[in-house]
Amino acid sequence: MTILYTPLSEHDIFPMEEEMSVVYHEHNNCPLMCRKSEDGKKQIMQVLSTDPSHYMDPDLQPGQWLDS
């Protein structure tokens, strides 16, 4: 595993896949930034909540796919 310390944005290092677009979604009263694939599935990129309990919820971790 390599840790990369840089002032660059993660999107500059790891460009977005073209078949996915960024959408903002609210799931169980938690605002999320997600990638939406062409088939309509959403993958969590970032939790945008001010509630600390949302960050501890294993179903709301970045990389998880949303059921709805």
C-alpha positions in Angstrom: 0.0 0.0 0.0 1.3 3.4 -0.9 0.3 6.7 0.7 0.5 9.7 -1.6 0.8 13.1 0.0 0.0 15.8 -2.5 -1.9 19.1 -2.8 -3.7 17.8 -5.9 -7.3 16.8 -5.8 -8.1 13.1 -5.9 -9.8 13.7 -9.2 -6.6 15.0 -10.7 -4.8 11.8 -9.7 -7.7 9.4 -10.3 -9.9 10.8 -13.1 -13.6 10.0 -13.1 -14.7 7.1 -15.3 -16.6 8.5 -18.3 -19.6 6.2 -18.0 -20.4 7.5 -14.6 -21.7 11.0 -13.6 -21.7 12.8 -10.2 -25.1 13.1 -8.5 -26.1 14.4 -5.1 -28.5 12.0 -3.3 -30.1 11.9 0.1 -30.3 8.4 1.7 -32.0 8.0 5.1 -31.7 11.8 5.8 -28.0 11.7 4.9 -26.7 13.9 2.0 -24.3 12.0 -0.2 -22.2 12.7 -3.3 -22.5 9.6 -5.5 -21.3 8.3 -8.9 -24.3 7.2 -11.0 -23.5 4.5 -13.5 -25.3 4.1 -16.9 -27.5 1.4 -15.4 -28.8 3.8 -12.7 -26.8 2.4 -9.7 -25.3 4.9 -7.3 -21.9 4.4 -5.6 -21.1 6.6 -2.6 -18.1 9.0 -3.2 -18.5 11.3 -0.1 -20.7 11.7 2.9 -21.8 15.4 3.1 -23.5 15.2 6.5 -23.0 17.2 9.7 -24.2 14.3 11.8 -21.3 12.3 13.2 -23.4 9.1 13.3 -23.7 9.1 9.5 -19.9 8.7 9.3 -20.0 5.6 11.5 -22.8 3.8 9.6 -21.2 1.0 7.6 -23.9 1.3 4.9 -22.9 4.9 4.1 -19.1 4.4 3.6 -17.5 5.6 0.4 -17.3 2.9 -2.2 -20.6 1.3 -1.1 -23.4 0.8 -3.7 -26.8 2.1 -2.7 -29.8 -0.3 -2.9 -32.2 2.4 -4.0 
